[in-house]
C-alpha cells in the first residue's frame, strides 16, 4: 500500500470520528461533564497556549523525561553490555533486572517522591528506571544474539576485544537500541507524567491531577492530546534518526 494513501485513509477516519463525536455532543448524547465536544477540548488547548500558562509545565515535563531518557540510555547500555560480556556480572545483575521488570514500575513513584522529594528529581528517577530496564534487556539480548561464527572469525583474524566491540557488538547494539528507542521515549514521558501526577508543583502530570480534582474533562482531554502530540513528534524524529543511522542494513 502506498504510504501516502495509508496516511490519507487514517486522516479521513480521524476526521470522521471527530465529526461524529462533535455531532453526538451537540445533540446531547454525551454528558458534557464527562465527554465534552472536541470543540470544547480545542478551546481548552488554545487557552493553555494563549494565556502562556502551559510553558513552565511543558519545560518541567520535558526536562524530567529527557533527563531520565538520556541517563537511562547510558546506564542501561553500560549495564547490559557488561552483563552480556561478563558472565559473572550477568548472573548477578540479570535476576535484579528481571525482578524490576516484573514490578509495575509506576508504583515506585510514591517511593521516589519520599526519597527525592516532589521536585524534578523524583520524576527523572522514575523515567530513568523505566528506560534503563528496557535498554538493559535490549543491549543484553542484542549482544547475546550476535552470531558466534562472526565473533570466531574476527578472533581468528587477530581481532581483540576492541575490534569485537567496534565491528561486531557495537553495530548490533546500536541497531537494537534504535529499534526500541520509540518505546524508550514513551516510557520516559510515562515516568515523568506519572511522577508529576503523584506529587508535583508543576508539569503536565500536575495539570492532569488538577483537572481531575476539578472535574474539568475538557482540560484533561486537551492535556492528553497535547502529550500524545509531543510524543508522536518525538516518535517521528526517532524514526528518522533510526532510518538514517541504519541505512547500512539495507
C-alpha positions, -999 to 999 in steps of 0.1 A, spaced: 0 0 0 12 35 -9 23 53 24 5 85 12 -27 66 6 -25 50 41 -20 84 57 -49 98 38 -72 70 50 -61 74 86 -67 112 84 -101 108 69 -110 82 95 -99 105 123 -118 135 108 -150 113 106 -145 101 142 -141 137 155 -171 148 134 -193 121 148 -181 129 183 -189 166 178 -224 158 164 -232 134 193 -221 160 218 -242 188 202 -272 165 201 -269 158 238 -260 122 236 -228 128 256 -228 144 291 -205 175 287 -193 170 322 -177 137 313 -174 138 275 -171 174 262 -172 181 225 -140 182 205 -145 220 200 -145 225 238 -113 205 240 -98 226 213 -108 258 232 -92 245 264 -60 236 245 -59 270 228 -64 288 261 -34 270 277 -11 285 250 -29 318 246 -26 325 284 10 313 284 4 291 315 15 259 297 51 267 291 65 262 326 47 228 328 60 218 294 95 226 303 92 207 336 79 176 319 103 177 290 133 182 314 123 152 335 115 130 306 146 138 285 168 137 316 155 102 325 158 91 289 194 102 285 206 87 318 186 56 313 200 50 278 236 54 291 232 33 323 211 7 306 236 3 277 266 1 300 250 -24 324 236 -45 296 269 -47 278 289 -56 310 263 -82 319 264 -98 284 302 -98 281 310 -108 317 291 -140 327 296 -135 364 282 -100 363 254 -112 342 245 -139 367 243 -113 395 226 -85 375 201 -103 353 179 -115 383 178 -80 397 167 -65 364 142 -93 359 127 -85 393 125 -49 385 108 -57 352 83 -79 369 72 -50 392 49 -23 376 75 4 379 50 32 381 41 21 416 76 32 426 65 68 420 53 74 456 85 59 470 107 81 448 87 111 460 97 101 496 133 96 486 139 126 462 111 150 471 83 165 449 108 183 427 122 172 393 145 145 409 117 120 416 104 124 380 138 119 365 143 88 387 111 72 376 117 80 339 152 66 344 141 33 359 115 28 331 141 34 304 171 18 320 154 -16 325 142 -16 289 176 -7 274 194 -32 297 175 -61 282 177 -46 247 216 -44 249 219 -77 268 198 -95 242 215 -77 213 249 -89 224 238 -124 232 221 -128 198 253 -119 179 262 -147 155 290 -166 173 305 -176 139 311 -139 132 328 -135 166 350 -165 160 360 -152 125 371 -118 140 391 -136 167 407 -159 141 418 -129 120 435 -115 151 409 -91 163 408 -84 201 381 -73 224 383 -38 210 377 -50 174 348 -71 186 332 -42 203 338 -19 174 330 -42 145 306 -68 158 289 -59 191 287 -21 185 266 -22 153 243 -49 167 237 -30 199 231 3 181 205 -15 158 187 -30 188 187 3 208 174 23 178 148 -3 172 135 2 208 141 40 210 105 49 204 94 27 233 121 43 255 108 77 246 72 67 255 85 52 288 104 83 297 73 105 292 52 80 311 76 81 341 77 119 341 39 124 338 31 97 363 56 112 388 41 146 384 6 132 387 15 116 421 31 147 436 44 179 419 41 216 418 43 219 380 43 197 349 17 182 326 10 154 351 4 181 378 -21 198 354 -38 165 348 -42 160 385 -56 195 389 -81 189 360 -92 156 376 -97 172 410 -118 200 394 -137 176 372 -125 196 341 -128 169 314 -121 193 286 -88 203 302 -79 167 308 -86 157 272 -67 187 260 -36 177 280 -39 141 268 -40 154 232 -10 176 239 11 148 254 1 125 225 11 152 200 46 157 215 53 120 219 42 114 183 65 142 172 94 126 191 84 92 176 88 108 141 122 122 150 135 90 164 121 71 134 140 95 111 172 90 132 167 52 130 164 52 92 194 75 88 217 55 111 206 21 99 209 26 62 238 2 62 214 -26 69 198 -21 35 
